[in-house]
Amino acid sequence: MSTYTTDKASPFTRAVISSMRKLYPEALADKSFDNTGLLLEAPFDPIRRQMNSVLLTIDLTKRVADEAIERKDCVVVAYHPIIFKGLKSLTLADSQQQSLLRLALEGISLQLIRTHQVYSPHTAVDAAPGGLADWLADIVTGHLPSPEPATHTAHQPKREESIPEERETDGETEDNAPTHQPPAEGKKPQRPRPSMQRTYSKPMYPSHKPVDTSKTDLDPSSVDHKRSVISPVEGIEGFEGAGMGRLITFSEPQPLTHLVERIAHGVGSPRGFPLAIPQGKQVEDIQIRTVGVSAGSGHSVLSGVEADLLFTGELSHHEALAATEKGQCVITLFHSNSERGYLSSVLREKLTTVLKKEWERIRSEVAEGEELTPEWEDAVKDEDVLVECSQEDRDPFGMVILESSKQEGKPLS
């Protein structure tokens, strides 16, 4: 009779790994630097087994680890591998290793340990046909309600009246004249707080909600264009047309202002994102015929690509400067904002569909094998399959919007 052993992962974990490899074979990944696949495998303890659920995230952070533990997820699929290079130790002194060790303690696989596993697909998702690069290309080639917003002149916001100062009232009179009351006995005197003007928003991040084409006003990939792979990956049966990055050529030039609108809608309507254009040009005058697309840090893929616009997660200062000096435009979203929307808009549904079939297959295989303990029988009788996106995952950077300020900026031109 089968019993708990330390050399077997949970059957549900096996189904998740098999499903991810069907969708995004590890052979598609850029092995020159990437570390894709099963990163941490947990032994299966049927007595303390987790839910048949998968948590999708871009990064495995402390908050995401807390979320997975609280939800009792079986597997964490983290787009970015938390382990890139060989490790000589795992200690609590490293903030990222803390998350691994905490998941291990709870049994989560990173695939991590009680039965949490952590799996990282990374550049395999970028390269796959219909993967992350194509999702970004679909956004750029989408169409907003007809007629699209008219190209308009970018302008400086009107000068708003300064927001009245909000001063602390503790220790001050109504007319804001500080009073110098002696400190209470046993307490140190406190320095009066300086008055502050609240002229900025809280940091804002793109929405976690999926871009549902039946509910959004962006119609993906509806503008006439041709699309090609920038760096092909060949020789993988069933994945013809795979590769890193996409080069888009529109049949008719598109106003840059229209592409800005499409991107904002497609990635969750952020309040703003970086845009670089050649000096001496105006945003509203620029027409775009070709776009080079790459998720994440795009320089290695987009370097040398002759396109009017480079659309990626991030470029360094010198990389962006070199592009604008050549007459190119650049749009960046902060690294992971070019990736996160894919999890909710595409991957969640794809993985759910494939995983249901794989779980049914593996359940049948296990049930038809050797005699099982009651705990193993309960595990394979559980038909549930749940794939969800983390609500704690976000890019480190948010947008802080100045609402009123005496500091004047310079128009982008």
C-alpha positions as CSV (number, residue, x, y, z in Angstrom):
1,M,0.0,0.0,0.0
2,S,1.4,3.4,-0.9
3,T,2.4,5.7,1.9
4,Y,3.9,9.2,2.3
5,T,7.4,9.4,0.9
6,T,9.8,12.3,0.4
7,D,10.6,11.4,-3.2
8,K,7.3,12.2,-4.8
9,A,5.6,15.5,-5.7
10,S,1.8,15.8,-5.4
11,P,-0.1,14.5,-8.3
12,F,-1.7,17.9,-8.9
13,T,1.8,19.5,-9.0
14,R,2.7,17.0,-11.8
15,A,-0.4,18.1,-13.7
16,V,0.5,21.8,-13.4
17,I,4.1,21.2,-14.6
18,S,3.0,19.1,-17.5
19,S,0.4,21.8,-18.5
20,M,3.0,24.6,-18.4
21,R,5.4,22.6,-20.5
22,K,2.7,21.9,-23.1
23,L,1.9,25.6,-23.3
24,Y,5.5,27.0,-23.0
25,P,8.2,24.3,-23.6
26,E,11.4,25.1,-21.8
27,A,13.2,24.7,-25.1
28,L,11.7,28.1,-26.2
29,A,13.6,29.9,-23.4
30,D,16.8,31.8,-23.8
31,K,19.1,29.4,-21.9
32,S,22.1,31.8,-22.3
33,F,20.9,33.5,-19.1
34,D,17.5,32.3,-18.1
35,N,16.5,29.7,-15.5
36,T,13.1,28.4,-16.4
37,G,11.2,25.4,-15.2
38,L,10.7,23.8,-11.7
39,L,12.8,25.7,-9.2
40,L,11.7,24.2,-5.9
41,E,9.8,20.9,-5.6
42,A,7.9,20.0,-2.4
43,P,7.4,16.4,-1.3
44,F,3.8,15.4,-1.1
45,D,2.2,14.9,2.3
46,P,-1.4,13.7,1.6
47,I,-2.3,14.3,5.3
48,R,-1.5,18.1,5.0
49,R,-2.1,18.6,1.3
50,Q,-2.8,22.0,-0.2
51,M,-5.7,23.1,-2.3
52,N,-5.8,22.2,-6.0
53,S,-5.0,25.8,-6.9
54,V,-2.3,27.7,-8.7
55,L,-1.2,31.3,-8.0
56,L,0.1,33.3,-10.9
57,T,2.6,36.1,-10.2
58,I,5.3,38.0,-12.0
59,D,7.6,38.2,-8.9
60,L,7.7,36.1,-5.8
61,T,7.8,38.7,-3.0
62,K,7.1,38.5,0.7
63,R,3.6,39.7,0.2
64,V,2.9,37.1,-2.6
65,A,4.4,34.4,-0.4
66,D,2.0,35.4,2.4
67,E,-0.9,35.3,-0.1
68,A,0.0,31.8,-1.3
69,I,0.3,30.5,2.3
70,E,-3.0,32.0,3.4
71,R,-4.8,30.7,0.3
72,K,-3.1,27.2,0.7
73,D,-2.1,27.1,-2.9
74,C,-0.4,24.0,-4.2
75,V,1.8,25.7,-6.8
76,V,3.1,29.2,-7.4
77,V,3.9,30.0,-11.1
78,A,6.2,32.9,-11.0
79,Y,7.1,34.5,-14.3
80,H,10.5,35.8,-13.1
81,P,12.7,33.1,-11.6
82,I,13.7,34.0,-8.1
83,I,16.8,31.7,-8.5
84,F,18.9,32.9,-11.4
85,K,22.4,31.7,-10.5
86,G,23.8,28.8,-8.5
87,L,23.3,29.1,-4.7
88,K,25.9,28.2,-2.1
89,S,23.4,28.6,0.7
90,L,19.8,29.4,1.6
91,T,19.6,31.8,4.6
92,L,17.2,34.2,6.2
93,A,19.7,37.0,5.7
94,D,18.7,37.3,2.1
95,S,15.2,38.9,1.7
96,Q,14.3,36.9,-1.4
97,Q,15.5,33.6,0.1
98,Q,13.3,34.3,3.1
99,S,10.3,33.9,0.8
100,L,11.6,30.6,-0.5
101,L,12.3,29.3,3.0
102,R,8.9,30.4,4.3
103,L,7.1,28.6,1.5
104,A,9.3,25.5,2.1
105,L,8.2,25.5,5.7
106,E,4.5,25.6,4.6
107,G,5.0,23.0,1.9
108,I,4.5,25.1,-1.2
109,S,6.5,24.4,-4.4
110,L,8.3,27.1,-6.6
111,Q,7.5,24.9,-7.4
112,L,8.2,25.0,-3.1
113,I,8.0,22.8,0.0
114,R,4.4,21.3,2.4
115,T,3.2,20.9,-1.2
116,H,3.6,24.4,-2.6
117,Q,5.7,24.3,-5.7
118,V,7.3,27.1,-7.7
119,Y,7.6,27.0,-11.5
120,S,9.1,29.8,-13.6
121,P,8.4,29.9,-17.4
122,H,9.9,33.4,-18.1
123,T,11.4,33.8,-21.6
124,A,9.5,30.6,-22.8
125,V,6.3,32.7,-22.4
126,D,8.0,35.6,-24.3
127,A,8.9,33.4,-27.3
128,A,5.8,31.3,-27.7
129,P,3.3,32.0,-30.5
130,G,0.4,33.8,-28.9
131,G,2.6,34.5,-25.9
132,L,3.7,37.7,-24.2
133,A,5.3,39.4,-27.2
134,D,2.2,38.7,-29.3
135,W,0.0,40.0,-26.5
136,L,1.8,43.4,-26.6
137,A,1.7,43.4,-30.3
138,D,-2.1,42.9,-30.2
139,I,-2.4,45.9,-28.0
140,V,-0.3,48.2,-30.3
141,T,-2.3,47.0,-33.3
142,G,-5.7,47.3,-31.5
143,H,-8.4,49.9,-32.3
144,L,-10.3,52.2,-30.0
145,P,-13.9,53.2,-30.8
146,S,-14.3,54.7,-34.2
147,P,-13.3,57.3,-34.8
148,E,-10.2,57.0,-32.7
149,P,-9.4,60.0,-30.5
150,A,-8.4,62.8,-32.8
151,T,-4.7,63.7,-32.8
152,H,-4.4,66.8,-30.7
153,T,-1.7,69.1,-29.6
154,A,0.0,68.2,-26.3
155,H,-0.3,71.1,-23.9
156,Q,0.8,72.2,-20.5
157,P,-1.9,71.8,-17.9
158,K,-3.5,75.0,-16.8
159,R,-2.0,76.6,-13.8
160,E,-4.2,75.6,-10.8
161,E,-4.4,77.6,-7.6
162,S,-2.1,76.3,-5.0
163,I,-3.8,73.8,-2.7
164,P,-4.2,75.4,0.8
165,E,-1.6,74.4,3.2
166,E,-2.6,71.6,5.6
167,R,-0.9,72.1,8.9
168,E,-0.8,69.9,11.9
169,T,-3.2,71.2,14.5
170,D,-1.6,69.6,17.5
171,G,0.3,72.3,19.3
172,E,-0.9,75.1,17.0
173,T,-3.6,77.7,17.3
174,E,-6.4,78.1,14.8
175,D,-4.6,81.0,13.1
176,N,-1.6,78.5,12.6
177,A,0.6,80.4,14.9
178,P,2.7,77.8,16.8
179,T,2.3,77.7,20.5
180,H,5.2,76.8,22.6
181,Q,3.7,74.7,25.4
182,P,6.1,73.0,27.7
183,P,6.4,69.2,27.2
184,A,4.6,66.9,29.6
185,E,6.7,65.6,32.4
186,G,8.9,62.7,31.4
187,K,8.6,63.4,27.7
188,K,11.1,65.0,25.3
189,P,10.2,68.3,23.7
190,Q,9.0,67.8,20.1
191,R,10.1,70.0,17.2
192,P,7.1,71.6,15.5
193,R,6.3,69.8,12.2
194,P,6.7,71.9,9.0
195,S,3.6,72.8,7.1
196,M,3.1,70.6,4.0
197,Q,1.2,71.1,0.7
198,R,-0.4,67.9,-0.5
199,T,0.3,68.3,-4.2
200,Y,0.8,64.8,-5.3
201,S,-1.2,61.6,-5.6
202,K,-0.6,58.3,-3.9
203,P,1.5,55.9,-6.1
204,M,-0.7,54.3,-8.8
205,Y,-0.3,51.0,-10.6
206,P,-2.0,49.4,-13.6
207,S,-5.2,47.5,-12.8
208,H,-5.0,43.7,-12.1
209,K,-8.3,43.2,-14.0
210,P,-8.0,41.2,-17.2
211,V,-8.4,43.0,-20.5
212,D,-11.7,41.3,-21.5
213,T,-12.2,42.1,-25.2
214,S,-15.9,41.8,-24.8
215,K,-16.0,44.5,-22.2
216,T,-13.1,46.9,-23.1
217,D,-13.2,49.6,-25.7
218,L,-9.9,48.3,-27.2
219,D,-10.3,45.8,-30.1
220,P,-6.9,44.0,-30.1
221,S,-5.0,43.3,-33.3
222,S,-7.7,44.9,-35.5
223,V,-5.5,47.5,-37.4
224,D,-4.2,46.2,-40.7
225,H,-0.5,45.2,-40.3
226,K,2.2,42.6,-40.9
227,R,4.0,40.9,-38.0
228,S,7.3,39.1,-37.9
229,V,9.6,37.6,-35.2
230,I,12.7,39.5,-34.5
231,S,14.8,36.6,-33.1
232,P,13.3,33.3,-34.2
233,V,13.5,30.1,-32.2
234,E,13.3,27.2,-34.6
235,G,13.2,23.4,-34.5
236,I,10.4,22.9,-31.9
237,E,7.5,20.9,-33.4
238,G,4.1,22.6,-33.0
239,F,5.7,26.0,-32.2
240,E,6.5,27.3,-35.6
241,G,6.7,31.1,-35.6
242,A,8.2,31.2,-32.1
243,G,10.9,33.6,-31.1
244,M,11.8,36.7,-29.1
245,G,10.3,40.1,-29.9
246,R,7.9,41.2,-32.7
247,L,8.3,43.7,-35.5
248,I,5.1,45.3,-36.6
249,T,4.6,47.0,-39.9
250,F,1.4,49.0,-40.3
251,S,-0.3,49.2,-43.8
252,E,-0.8,52.9,-43.1
253,P,1.2,55.1,-40.7
254,Q,-0.4,55.5,-37.3
255,P,-0.3,58.7,-35.2
256,L,1.9,58.2,-32.1
257,T,-0.9,59.7,-30.0
258,H,-3.2,56.8,-31.0
259,L,-0.6,54.2,-30.0
260,V,-0.2,55.9,-26.6
261,E,-4.0,55.7,-26.1
262,R,-4.1,52.0,-27.2
263,I,-1.2,51.0,-24.9
264,A,-2.8,52.8,-21.9
265,H,-6.0,50.9,-22.4
266,G,-4.3,47.6,-23.1
267,V,-2.1,47.4,-20.0
268,G,-4.7,48.6,-17.5
269,S,-5.0,52.4,-18.0
270,P,-2.0,53.7,-16.1
271,R,-2.0,57.4,-15.5
272,G,1.2,57.8,-17.3
273,F,4.3,56.1,-18.6
274,P,7.7,57.2,-20.0
275,L,7.9,58.4,-23.6
276,A,11.0,59.4,-25.4
277,I,11.0,61.3,-28.8
278,P,13.7,62.9,-30.9
279,Q,14.5,66.5,-29.9
280,G,12.9,69.1,-32.1
281,K,9.8,67.0,-32.8
282,Q,6.3,67.3,-31.4
283,V,4.4,64.2,-30.1
284,E,1.2,65.1,-32.1
285,D,3.2,65.4,-35.4
286,I,4.9,62.0,-35.2
287,Q,3.6,59.1,-37.5
288,I,4.6,55.5,-36.8
289,R,4.9,52.9,-39.5
290,T,7.0,50.2,-37.7
291,V,7.1,49.1,-34.1
292,G,9.6,46.9,-32.4
293,V,8.1,45.1,-29.4
294,S,9.7,43.2,-26.5
295,A,8.6,42.6,-22.9
296,G,10.7,43.3,-19.9
297,S,14.2,44.7,-20.5
298,G,14.1,45.0,-24.3
299,H,17.6,46.1,-25.3
300,S,19.0,42.7,-26.1
301,V,16.1,42.0,-28.4
302,L,15.5,45.4,-29.9
303,S,19.2,46.5,-30.3
304,G,19.8,47.1,-34.0
305,V,16.1,46.9,-34.9
306,E,15.1,49.6,-37.4
307,A,11.7,50.7,-36.2
308,D,10.0,54.0,-35.7
309,L,8.9,53.1,-32.2
310,L,10.5,50.8,-29.6
311,F,7.9,49.5,-27.2
312,T,9.2,47.6,-24.2
313,G,9.3,47.3,-20.4
314,E,12.5,49.2,-19.8
315,L,15.6,50.6,-21.5
316,S,18.6,52.3,-19.8
317,H,19.2,56.0,-20.2
318,H,22.0,55.5,-22.7
319,E,20.0,53.0,-24.7
320,A,17.0,55.3,-25.0
321,L,19.2,58.3,-25.8
322,A,20.9,56.3,-28.6
323,A,17.5,55.4,-30.0
324,T,16.2,59.0,-30.0
325,E,19.4,60.3,-31.6
326,K,18.7,57.9,-34.5
327,G,15.2,59.4,-34.8
328,Q,13.3,56.6,-33.0
329,C,10.7,56.9,-30.3
330,V,10.6,54.8,-27.2
331,I,7.7,53.8,-24.9
332,T,8.5,52.0,-21.7
333,L,6.1,50.8,-19.0
334,F,8.4,50.0,-16.1
335,H,9.7,46.5,-16.4
336,S,7.0,44.2,-15.1
337,N,4.0,46.3,-16.2
338,S,4.8,45.1,-19.8
339,E,4.3,41.5,-18.5
340,R,1.7,41.4,-15.7
341,G,-1.4,42.0,-17.8
342,Y,-0.7,38.8,-19.7
343,L,-1.2,36.7,-16.6
344,S,-4.8,37.8,-16.2
345,S,-5.7,38.5,-19.8
346,V,-4.3,35.3,-21.4
347,L,-2.3,32.8,-19.2
348,R,-5.0,32.3,-16.5
349,E,-7.6,31.0,-19.1
350,K,-5.1,29.0,-21.1
351,L,-3.6,27.2,-18.1
352,T,-7.1,26.5,-16.7
353,T,-8.2,24.8,-19.9
354,V,-5.1,22.6,-20.3
355,L,-4.8,21.9,-16.6
356,K,-8.3,20.5,-16.3
357,K,-7.5,17.9,-19.0
358,E,-4.0,17.1,-17.5
359,W,-5.4,16.7,-14.0
360,E,-8.1,14.3,-15.3
361,R,-5.4,12.2,-17.0
362,I,-3.1,12.1,-14.0
363,R,-6.0,11.3,-11.6
364,S,-6.9,8.3,-13.8
365,E,-3.3,7.1,-13.9
366,V,-2.8,7.3,-10.2
367,A,-6.2,5.6,-9.5
368,E,-5.4,2.7,-11.8
369,G,-2.0,2.1,-10.2
370,E,-1.1,0.4,-7.0
371,E,-3.4,0.3,-4.0
372,L,-3.7,3.7,-2.4
373,T,-4.0,4.9,1.2
374,P,-7.2,6.7,2.1
375,E,-5.3,10.0,2.0
376,W,-4.0,9.4,-1.5
377,E,-7.5,8.4,-2.5
378,D,-8.9,11.7,-1.3
379,A,-6.2,13.6,-3.2
380,V,-7.0,12.0,-6.5
381,K,-10.8,12.1,-6.0
382,D,-10.6,15.9,-5.8
383,E,-11.7,17.2,-9.2
384,D,-11.2,20.9,-8.4
385,V,-8.9,23.0,-10.5
386,L,-8.4,26.7,-9.7
387,V,-6.0,29.2,-11.3
388,E,-5.9,32.7,-9.9
389,C,-3.6,35.8,-10.3
390,S,-1.9,37.3,-7.3
391,Q,-3.5,40.5,-5.9
392,E,-0.3,41.4,-4.1
393,D,2.0,41.3,-7.1
394,R,3.0,44.7,-8.6
395,D,6.0,46.5,-10.0
396,P,8.2,48.2,-7.5
397,F,7.5,51.5,-9.2
398,G,4.2,53.4,-9.1
399,M,3.3,56.7,-10.8
400,V,3.1,59.7,-8.5
401,I,1.1,62.4,-10.2
402,L,1.7,66.1,-9.4
403,E,-1.7,67.7,-8.9
404,S,-0.6,71.2,-8.1
405,S,3.0,72.4,-7.9
406,K,4.9,75.7,-8.1
407,Q,7.6,73.8,-10.0
408,E,7.2,74.3,-13.8
409,G,8.2,71.6,-16.2
410,K,9.3,71.8,-19.8
411,P,7.0,70.5,-22.6
412,L,8.2,67.3,-24.4
413,S,9.4,68.4,-27.8
